[in-house]
């Protein structure tokens, strides 16, 4: 029997993944204009400002879902968010 929490985990994970895809599309916008000109951001169908807003909505919704699931999951989400911010802002190469 499925527990409703499994569905919430899948939903939150999908939202986080989608938000990360949006970040990738924002930072690769100029490259995507050449490689994937039909992409939503590269083609101009969605502005970069609206993409940031949509990404923020996805991350906040995933954060709320994770808080509903467990305090531990919330802490892991926050840790990963700040780790990613550290990687983007530092000269660390992976």
KAPEPE-V385496 format. One record per residue. N is the residue number from 0. RES is the residue in one letter. PHI is phi in whole degrees, -180 to 180 (none if undefined). PSI is psi in radians with two decimals (* if undefined). BURIAL is I if it has 9 or more other ideal C-beta (glycine too) atoms within 8 Angstrom, else O. Layout:
N/RES/PHI/PSI/BURIAL
N/RES/PHI/PSI/BURIAL
This chain:
0/X/none/2.32/O
1/X/-76/2.41/O
2/X/-94/2.43/O
3/X/-60/-0.44/O
4/X/-67/-0.52/O
5/X/-63/-0.72/O
6/X/-65/-0.68/O
7/X/-66/-0.67/I
8/X/-64/-0.78/I
9/X/-62/-0.75/O
10/X/-63/-0.82/I
11/X/-64/-0.73/I
12/X/-63/-0.69/I
13/X/-66/-0.69/O
14/X/-66/-0.73/I
15/X/-64/-0.78/I
16/X/-61/-0.75/O
17/X/-64/-0.70/I
18/X/-62/-0.70/I
19/X/-67/-0.63/O
20/X/-62/-0.68/O
21/X/-66/-0.75/I
22/X/-58/-0.78/I
23/X/-60/-0.78/O
24/X/-65/-0.61/I
25/X/-66/-0.85/I
26/X/-74/-0.40/O
27/X/-102/0.36/O
28/X/-57/-0.80/I
29/X/-67/-0.70/O
30/X/-68/-0.71/O
31/X/-67/-0.42/I
32/X/-63/-0.46/O
33/X/-94/-0.85/O
34/X/-81/-0.72/O
35/X/-132/1.23/O
36/X/-67/-0.23/I
37/X/-93/0.03/O
38/X/-64/2.68/I
39/X/-61/-0.77/O
40/X/-80/-0.75/I
41/X/-63/-0.60/I
42/X/-84/-0.19/O
43/X/90/0.09/O
44/X/-65/-0.58/O
45/X/-124/2.26/O
46/X/-74/2.78/O
47/X/-64/-0.65/O
48/X/-61/-0.81/O
49/X/-67/-0.57/O
50/X/-65/-0.72/I
51/X/-62/-0.74/I
52/X/-64/-0.81/O
53/X/-62/-0.72/I
54/X/-63/-0.73/I
55/X/-63/-0.73/O
56/X/-61/-0.76/O
57/X/-62/-0.80/I
58/X/-65/-0.72/I
59/X/-66/-0.69/O
60/X/-64/-0.74/I
61/X/-64/-0.65/I
62/X/-64/-0.76/I
63/X/-65/-0.71/O
64/X/-64/-0.74/I
65/X/-67/-0.60/I
66/X/-66/-0.63/I
67/X/-64/-0.65/O
68/X/-73/-0.88/I
69/X/-171/2.52/O
70/X/-64/-0.63/O
71/X/-64/-0.76/O
72/X/-63/-0.69/I
73/X/-60/-0.78/I
74/X/-65/-0.66/O
75/X/-65/-0.69/I
76/X/-62/-0.81/I
77/X/-66/-0.72/O
78/X/-61/-0.78/O
79/X/-66/-0.64/O
80/X/-63/-0.83/I
81/X/-71/-0.52/O
82/X/-65/-0.76/O
83/X/-65/-0.68/O
84/X/-62/-0.68/O
85/X/-64/-0.75/I
86/X/-65/-0.72/I
87/X/-69/-0.56/O
88/X/-93/-0.10/O
89/X/-111/3.04/O
90/X/-96/0.44/O
91/X/-79/2.26/O
92/X/-107/2.38/O
93/X/-108/*/O
